[in-house]
Amino acid sequence: MERRWRLLGSLAALVVVLAAMKAAAALLAPIVFGIMVAAISAPGVIWLSRHRVPAVVGALLVLLLDIGVVWLFGGLLYVAAGDVERRLPHYLDQLSSFIASLGHSLTRLPTGRARLASAHADRIGALITDLAERVAGVASDAIVVLFVVFFVLWELGVIGEKFRSYCRNANEQLTRIDRVVRETQKYLLVKVLTSTIAALGVFLVLSVFRVELALFLALLLFVLHFIPNLGAAIATFPAMLVVPDFDRLIPWAEQRGLTDTSRTGLSREPSVRELLEQETLGRLQDLAQYERPKRIAILTEDLTVDSGLLTPTLKVRRRIAEHRFREIIEAMYAGEGEG
């Protein structure tokens, strides 16, 4: 009986934790990043504690050192941004000339290529808007990161004793945790060093050859090397593959006098696309702007278990779907967006 109550209590606690994580999804990223920064800074706090520096003072000193490093990086970024701002009018003139030349050349291209090339301008504008919205949330996230770093560093000296008081095999568990923390510290340290060396090397090479914006390009390389997924986030945007309910869509099309009510014909009909965009994207308004799909592609093939696109539990086999609909996905990201 007691085991049953313990099991029910554990399941209830798990449900509460999962619900809390879902509700606080926006805070998870800065919290995890703060823990990473604290893991890198932990050796400094440990060294200060060995020299009898109080835990609060040690955590505060290390936090100030972290802020100083970030301030230094921000200062370099500010200088690089100023360099970009000074040269921006010149680059805009060159870009205007290039666009004028490109527009003249596009008149000689087939319609599909002209549409493909012109769509990239809209894509760049959407990416800039998304990046601006992401940067707007950096200030609030920075406060959360600083709080997490200070709290973790402050508790670092006494967390072992607290853990021992609640866990029977605390020493064994602490040994495992210490091993994981040390491996994480090694990884982050190597990541910082390699990113710094790569950025410094690029800066020196570009400076020797007198390439413009050498500092800005070096800092950009550092960020993309340290956070490799950031490059993918900048280069892409959310999109959606939609499989309509054709049993309901075909009567809807017939009522509106559409002549081609085949699946292929409906997938190319602008009014059908507008309807599906309202039906699908309208339900995702609670998502952040950068999380909302920017385009949809209409599929004419049902996702079924027999086709290999669904698992027996009716979950989408992502890799198979990406391979089978690769051309549609590529066309959608190229700006054609036809299903």
Buried (B, 14 or more C-beta within 10 A) or exposed (E): EEEEEEEEEEEEEEEEEEEEEEEEEEBEEBBEBBBBBBBBBBEBBBEBBEEEBEBEEBBBBBBEEBBEEBEEEEEBBEEBBEBBEEEEEEEEEEEEEEEEEBEEEBEEEEEEEBBBBEBEEEBEEBBEEBEEEBEEBEEEBBEBBBBBBBBBBBBBBEEBEEBBEEEEEBEEEBEEBEEEEEEBBEEBEEBBEEBBEBBEEBBEEBEEEEEEBBBBBBBBBBBBBBEEEEEEBEEEBEBBBBBBEBEEBBEBBEEEEBEEBEBEBBBBBEEBBEBBBEEBBEEEEEEEEBEBBBBBBBBBEBBEEEEEBBEEEEEEBEEEBEEBBEEBBEBBBBBBBEB
